Amino acid sequence: MTFLRHVVMLSRSPKFGRYLEARWANCAFGTIQASIALLVLLSLVHPWRAFAANPDLETVLTASRQRIEKLDYRSTGRLTRVEGNGKRTSYTFVGKARWFPDGLRVLCEISGPGSEKTSLLLHMSVSGHVTIEAVLPGKKAASVLPFERWNDPLVGTDFSFEDMVESQFFWKNQELLAPEKYGARDCFVLKSKSDSQDRTYYDSVTSWLDHGILFPVHVVKTLRGTGQQKEFIYYGLRQVGGVWSATQVEAKLQGKPGSSILVIEGGSGKANLGSKDFDISQFSAQGEMK
């Protein structure tokens, strides 16, 4: 009881009261300092939690992903390699694509000038993970295309196997650069960077997207390791069934003369495709697109 009476008496003492106030002030100041330090640490580890998202970045990414998620088309055309001296080698191109609940499927066949054909089935999941199956010239059955071959020239053109799908819009690392003009178009400039989890030969992909329609008009892909760049230019932009597309895409590889052009000559923007339409084994056996 003596000890308790001593504490009560101290608490009533003006000098001890000032001592307690100082202790509480120091405690509160220390708590504020700790809270500020914690916020700074969180902003370094998770900057998206400390700052509001860039609304333009959200707009560009949402529009780009929704455009791909609305795909349901058949197309026919030609793929042409133009040499530096003007010589042209053309191939027939037939393709179809549709977004399903588990992601995008793209099936295409490239044939000519000989009788041999190359058939591809690309699947991109909702998280941007890509797998490729192929029936290559001289083969009768489809097999998984090894990642080591994804950057190979597709039938000798400047397009690679992996260029047949736009996975970069689904990568985690996205940055909106300062807006620029490309020709007469005002553009958002989106830089998509891959990480170790992304199966791709590209370190980054920079896309110039028209400010009004949010469709790419110019894309530059930078290869991992070498830093070599590949340029894509989109021509003849049009809207079919509410979805924008290009009638021509030209690919140019830095340091290599000439270019390659994919021209879409016909098709349907609302094909109502089903999963059975993407059976590459039946497709390769029939030798034609239905």
C-alpha positions in Angstrom: 0.0 0.0 0.0 2.9 2.4 0.7 4.2 1.9 -2.9 0.7 2.7 -4.3 0.3 5.8 -2.2 3.7 7.0 -3.4 2.7 6.6 -7.0 -0.6 8.5 -6.4 1.3 11.3 -4.7 3.8 11.6 -7.5 1.0 11.7 -10.1 -0.5 14.7 -8.2 2.8 16.5 -8.1 3.1 19.4 -10.7 6.7 18.5 -11.4 5.8 14.8 -12.1 2.9 15.9 -14.3 5.2 17.9 -16.5 7.5 14.8 -16.6 4.6 12.6 -17.8 3.5 15.2 -20.4 7.1 15.2 -21.8 7.2 11.4 -21.9 3.9 11.3 -23.8 5.0 13.9 -26.2 8.2 12.0 -26.9 6.3 8.8 -27.3 3.8 10.4 -29.8 6.7 12.1 -31.8 8.4 8.7 -31.9 5.3 7.0 -33.2 4.9 9.7 -35.9 8.5 9.2 -36.9 8.0 5.4 -37.1 4.8 5.9 -39.2 6.6 8.2 -41.7 9.5 5.7 -42.0 7.1 2.9 -42.6 5.3 4.9 -45.4 8.6 5.7 -47.1 9.6 2.0 -46.9 6.3 0.9 -48.4 6.6 3.5 -51.2 9.9 2.1 -52.2 8.8 -1.5 -52.2 5.3 -0.9 -53.6 5.1 2.5 -55.3 1.7 1.7 -56.7 0.3 1.6 -53.1 1.7 5.0 -52.2 0.7 7.0 -55.3 -2.4 7.0 -57.3 -2.3 5.1 -60.6 -1.7 7.1 -63.8 -5.2 7.4 -65.3 -3.7 7.7 -68.9 -1.7 4.5 -68.3 -4.9 2.7 -67.1 -6.8 4.0 -70.1 -4.2 2.8 -72.6 -3.7 -0.6 -71.0 -7.4 -1.3 -70.6 -8.2 -0.3 -74.2 -5.3 -2.4 -75.6 -6.2 -5.5 -73.6 -9.9 -5.2 -74.3 -9.2 -4.9 -78.0 -7.4 -8.3 -77.9 -10.1 -9.8 -75.6 -12.7 -8.9 -78.3 -11.0 -10.7 -81.1 -13.0 -13.2 -83.1 -11.9 -13.1 -86.8 -10.9 -15.0 -89.9 -8.5 -13.4 -92.4 -6.8 -14.1 -95.7 -3.9 -12.3 -97.2 -0.3 -12.5 -98.2 3.0 -12.2 -96.4 5.8 -10.8 -98.6 9.5 -10.5 -98.0 11.0 -7.5 -99.9 14.8 -7.7 -100.4 17.0 -4.6 -100.4 17.3 -4.9 -104.2 13.5 -4.9 -104.6 13.1 -8.7 -105.1 9.8 -10.0 -103.7 8.9 -13.4 -102.3 5.2 -13.8 -101.4 3.4 -16.4 -99.3 -0.3 -17.0 -98.9 -1.5 -16.3 -95.4 -4.7 -17.6 -93.8 -5.5 -17.0 -90.1 -8.1 -16.9 -87.4 -8.2 -15.9 -83.8 -10.6 -15.7 -80.8 -10.4 -14.9 -77.2 -11.7 -17.6 -74.9 -12.2 -17.7 -71.1 -8.6 -19.1 -70.8 -7.1 -16.6 -73.2 -6.3 -16.0 -76.8 -5.9 -18.6 -79.6 -4.4 -17.8 -82.9 -4.2 -20.3 -85.7 -2.6 -19.5 -89.0 -1.1 -21.2 -92.1 1.6 -19.8 -94.4 2.2 -21.5 -97.7 4.2 -20.9 -101.0 5.9 -20.3 -103.2 6.4 -24.1 -103.1 3.9 -26.6 -101.8 5.2 -26.8 -98.2 3.2 -25.1 -95.5 3.9 -23.8 -92.0 1.0 -24.1 -89.5 1.0 -22.3 -86.1 -1.2 -22.4 -83.1 -0.4 -19.8 -80.5 -2.1 -19.6 -77.1 -1.8 -16.7 -74.8 -3.2 -17.0 -71.3 -5.0 -14.2 -69.5 -1.7 -13.4 -67.7 0.2 -13.1 -71.0 1.9 -16.5 -70.9 2.5 -17.8 -74.4 2.8 -21.3 -75.8 3.3 -22.2 -79.5 2.6 -25.4 -81.4 3.7 -25.8 -85.0 3.6 -28.1 -88.0 6.8 -27.2 -89.8 7.7 -28.0 -93.4 8.5 -31.7 -93.7 6.6 -32.6 -90.6 3.2 -34.3 -90.6 2.2 -33.7 -87.0 2.1 -30.7 -84.6 4.6 -30.4 -81.8 5.4 -27.8 -79.2 7.8 -25.2 -80.7 10.9 -25.0 -78.4 11.4 -21.5 -77.0 14.8 -21.4 -78.6 13.1 -21.1 -82.0 10.6 -18.4 -81.1 12.8 -15.7 -82.6 13.5 -17.6 -85.8 12.4 -15.8 -89.0 8.9 -17.0 -90.0 9.3 -18.5 -93.5 12.3 -16.3 -94.1 10.6 -13.0 -93.3 11.3 -10.3 -90.7 8.4 -11.6 -88.6 9.3 -14.2 -86.0 7.0 -16.9 -84.6 6.5 -14.8 -81.4 5.4 -11.7 -83.4 2.1 -13.4 -84.3 0.7 -12.5 -80.9 0.8 -9.2 -78.9 1.7 -10.5 -75.4 3.5 -7.3 -74.4 0.2 -5.5 -73.3 -0.2 -8.2 -70.7 3.2 -7.9 -69.1 3.4 -6.6 -65.5 5.9 -3.8 -66.1 4.2 -1.0 -68.0 5.3 2.7 -68.3 3.7 5.6 -70.1 6.4 7.9 -71.6 5.9 11.5 -72.8 3.4 11.8 -75.6 4.8 12.1 -79.1 3.6 12.6 -82.7 4.1 9.8 -85.2 3.5 11.4 -88.6 0.4 13.5 -88.2 -1.0 11.4 -85.3 -0.9 12.4 -81.7 0.2 9.3 -79.7 0.4 7.9 -76.3 3.8 6.1 -75.9 3.7 2.9 -73.9 6.8 1.1 -72.9 6.3 -2.5 -71.9 9.2 -4.3 -70.2 9.5 -8.0 -69.8 10.8 -9.7 -66.7 12.3 -13.2 -66.0 8.8 -14.8 -65.9 7.8 -13.6 -69.4 8.7 -16.1 -72.1 9.9 -13.7 -74.8 13.0 -12.8 -76.8 12.2 -9.1 -76.3 13.6 -7.0 -73.5 11.1 -4.2 -74.1 8.4 -3.2 -76.6 7.5 0.5 -77.1 4.2 1.2 -78.8 2.9 4.5 -80.3 -0.9 4.4 -79.9 -3.1 6.9 -81.7 -4.6 9.2 -79.0 -8.1 9.0 -80.5 -8.5 5.3 -81.3 -5.9 3.8 -78.9 -4.6 1.5 -81.7 -0.8 1.1 -82.3 0.5 2.8 -85.4 4.2 2.2 -84.7 6.0 -0.4 -82.5 9.6 -0.9 -81.7 10.8 -4.2 -80.1 14.2 -4.4 -78.5 15.8 -7.9 -78.4 17.3 -9.2 -75.1 21.1 -9.3 -74.9 21.9 -7.7 -78.3 19.8 -4.6 -78.1 18.9 -5.0 -81.8 15.6 -3.4 -82.7 12.7 -4.4 -84.9 10.3 -1.8 -86.1 6.6 -2.4 -87.0 4.5 0.1 -88.9 0.7 -0.2 -89.2 -1.2 1.0 -92.3 -4.8 1.2 -93.4 -6.4 1.4 -90.0 -10.1 0.6 -90.0 -12.9 -0.3 -87.6 -14.8 -3.5 -88.1 -17.5 -4.6 -85.7 -16.4 -2.0 -83.2 -12.8 -3.3 -83.2 -9.9 -1.4 -84.8 -7.4 -3.3 -87.0 -4.7 -2.7 -89.7 -4.9 -3.9 -93.3 -1.1 -3.9 -93.5 1.8 -4.4 -91.1 5.4 -3.8 -92.2 8.3 -5.2 -90.2 11.9 -4.0 -90.5 14.9 -5.5 -88.7 17.7 -3.0 -87.7 20.8 -3.5 -89.8 19.1 -5.8 -92.3 18.2 -4.4 -95.8 14.6 -4.7 -97.0 11.4 -5.4 -95.0 8.4 -7.8 -94.8 4.8 -6.9 -95.2 1.7 -8.7 -94.0 -1.3 -7.6 -96.0 -4.9 -8.6 -95.0 -7.1 -8.9 -98.1 -10.3 -10.4 -96.8 -12.0 -12.1 -93.9 -14.6 -11.6 -91.2 -14.4 -9.5 -88.0 -17.3 -11.5 -86.3 -16.5 -15.1 -87.2 -18.3 -16.8 -84.2 -15.4 -19.3 -83.8 -15.4 -22.1 -81.3 -12.7 -24.2 -79.7 -13.1 -26.9 -82.3 -11.9 -24.3 -84.9 -8.5 -24.3 -83.3 -7.6 -28.0 -83.6 -4.2 -27.8 -85.3 -4.1 -31.5 -85.9 -7.2 -31.4 -88.0 -6.2 -28.2 -89.6 -2.8 -29.7 -90.7 -4.5 -32.9 -91.9 -7.1 -31.0 -94.0 -4.5 -28.6 -95.3 -7.0 -25.8 -95.5 -8.7 -23.3 -93.2 -12.4 -23.7 -92.8 
